[in-house]
């Protein structure tokens, strides 16, 4: 991760007219911006477009960046909001949490079990709103701390804790409903 000091230096250079400094900022944050966008829009090409649009918006609004938070936090809020707006206008169906790859040593039965678990969890995640889904994925799948999730989502830590807790309860209830339905179809 880029240090706050480095961010400040690059921002100062960009504001002084050095566009190469912004390219350095983009290079430093492009992977994580893409990851956030991908979690919301669930499509690689769309996520690339969202990330690119977000960097353009950030560049255009950089003069208005008040530096009360880190640039990365501000950027990720832009990415998240851009991705949500993109998804609303393009109305795609939510697809897989993670792509499951079979590593050497996994049995076919074990692989099928992982696929089933992933499918059920994904179906349950589909019933969450976008903000809850992102908070859960950042916390449980990407293993960010509550503080990091709060910064990325532009919310305070207590709000994120409550959001994750309630989303986890809804996921549990939804999984119970889904699994009862699956048991009836066997």
Secondary structure, 3 states (H helix, E strand, C coil): CCCHHHHHHHHHHHHCCCHHHHHHHHHHHHHHHHHHHHHHHCCHHHHHHHHHHHHHHHHHHHHHCCCCCCHHHHHHHHHHHHHHHHHHHHCCCCCCCCCCCCCCCCCHHHHHHHHHHHHHHHHHHCCCCHHHHHHHHHHHHCCCCHHHHHHHHCCCHHHHHHHHHHHHHHHHHHHHHHHHHHHHHC
